[in-house]
Amino acid sequence: MKRMDYARELAHAQMDRRPRKRPRITTWDAPQSSKAQSGLYNGQEVGNVTSFGPSRVHLEHSSHYVKGLVHRGSPPWRDDDKDGHYVFELGENLTPRYKILRKIGEGTFGQVLECWDREMREMVAIKIVRSIKKYRDAAMIEVDVLEQLGRHNRHGYGCVQMRSWFDYRNHICIVFEMLGPSLFDFLRKNNYRSFPVDLVREIGRQVLECVAFMHDLRLVHTDLKPENILFISSEYVKIPDNKGTFREGKRLPKSCAIKVIDFGSTAHGNQVHNYIVSTRHYRAPEVILGLGWSYPCDLWSVGCILAELCSGEALFQTHENLEHLAMMERVLGPIPDHMLRRADRHAEKYIRRGRLNWPEGATSRESIKSVMKLPRLQVLVSFSYCIYIGPRKYLDIEISGKCQSIFVFQNLVMQHV
């Protein structure tokens, strides 16, 4: 329990730095390992990525065969870089079992490498955590959660599978199955054009199924976002764009199966927490107002994600708390009085005379314009069950294939506390 609570010490400043247009380096932009590459790699080479897309590597000619002998020795000891990232060279070993093929991503936690598992003869994604105590502790929280999910997940509830984990040269290494691109990667590659409604419906069903599974285990993910939802396969088809002859064809995944990743911020749901969670754009109002949060914060995030998939852009694109709350009011109507009255001392400055201090408290005219251009709830009526202002009590999620709305579910019950 104490290890789980350690997550509150991790800084969330990095989560709030997504610019409005959100340019990022992703797996599709990363150099393929089939090309000649050399030199040492560390935590400064590739941008923040959450896709485990496999590279096309001809393993029968891989470099671990030297003069007819299999070379599986560990590389020479190297110091970590100044930030505690593991320093490596492409083609060398990560323990005798794994051969490093390429770097597919990194984040605040460390980096993710695509490796060849010699024992199982398959590609895997290995998350190598920085050799700093707080990140090691957070990694062990994630290992505990992944092991718990693995023990109970007999029906394939959309959680990434951990193959194993080990401690290598003071780095916690977590071995995952190889997956495809994230929802964000797919949106970006499609120039932020929306997903078809049927695809959004199916993705929503799977994500809600995963969330329900976690909540049944008394676990709250707390960091659901398009970057943390990955397609199982990287394969896609291109269809013509009917809106213009000069636009590139739209990509559609061949398989809509997805899995949720990144359980490093998971918390126990049988407690009310007060520390800041979630990436800014998917953060629930009760978190911003300091009212305490539990299971419902995941549902808010799901609603924001599906709205983004239908429009192509994040619903609440902001970096300021007051502007964020004003955007919520613009889309969903006034924040209930009882929530504003209970706001903690850090959020009191956003409230004046019993209402949100907006637009009087706006920092600029651009901020006011950003709020005013947002759609009202009627446009997003399909998401009203998840994106709902008010402290919510999550009682049940029951998936149903008979529902005709974008959310294929019934009995999603949220009530005012």
C-alpha positions, 0 to 999 in steps of 0.5 A: 500500500505504501509503495502505491502511494509513492506515486504521488511524489512523481512530478506531473509538470511533464504531463501538462506540456503538450502544445496545442498542435502537439508535434512529437517524435513517434515510432513511425518517425524513429530510424529502423534498425535494418539501416546501418546505425552506430554509436552509443544511445542514451535517454536523449536520442528519441522523443516521448513515445508509447508505441511498441511497433515492431521493426522489420528485421531479418534475424537470420542474418543478425550480428549475434552470429560471429564466425559460426559462434553465438556471441551472447556476452554482456557489453562492457560496463558503462556509466549511466548518462547524467539523468540515470538513463541506461547507455547502450549500443544497437546490436549488443545484448541486454543480458545473454537472453535479449538482443537490442535491435532499436530504441522505440521510445522514452519518457520521464521513467526511462526508455523502451527498447525493441529486443529479440528474445532468444529463448522464446524466439519473439520480439519484445519491448523492454522498458528500462527504468532510470537508475534513480530511486523514485523511478525504481520504486515507481517501476516496482509499483508497476510490476506489482500491478502487472502481476496482479492483472496477469493473475486475474486476466484470464479473459483478455481484458485489454491490459498489456501483458508483462512477460517478465522483469529483472534488475540489470545494472541497477535498472529495473527492466520490464519485458512486455509483449510487442504491440502496435502504434498508440491511438495518438500515433495513429491520429498524428499519422492521419494528420489528426483526422477523426476516426470512423464512428464505428471504430470509436465505438469498438475502441470505447467498448474495449477501453471500458471493459479494461477499466471495469476489469481494473476497478473490479480489482480495486485499481484506478489507472489514473493516466488513461490517454491516447498515448497509453492505448495501443493497437495490437497490430501495426498493419493498416489500410489506406482509403481515399479521402473524399473531401479533397483530391490533394489530401493523402489517403486516410489510414485505418487499422486492419484490426481494432483490437487495443491494449492499455499500457503504463500502469506506473501511476495506478492507485488503490481505489478503496481510498480517496486520494488528493494528490494530482493525477492524470495528464492535463487534457484528461484530468477530471474536475475533482482533481483540479479542485482538490476534492479528492478522487477515486474510480470516476477519474478514469471514466472522465479520461475515457470520455475525453479520449473518445471525444478526441478520437471523434474530432481529431483533437484533444477536447480540453487543450489548455495548460492552465487550471482556470482556463481548463475549468472554464472549458469544462463549463463551456462544454458541460454547463456550470460547475455545481455550487457544492463542488466550488464550495468544497474546493481546496485552498489551492483552487480557491483563487479560481472562484469568486462570489460562488462561481468560477472567476471567468472570464474576469480571471482570464490571462489573455484574450486568446484564452477567452477565445479558446474557451468560446470556440469549444462545442456545447454538450449537445455536440458531444451528447454521446459522451455525456455519461463519462464527461459529467461534472460533479463528484461521481460515485462509480457503481458499475459498468456493464458492456452490452452489444445491443446499445446503439450509442457510441459508447457500447455499454449500459448501466454506467451509473454515476451519481452525485455524492 
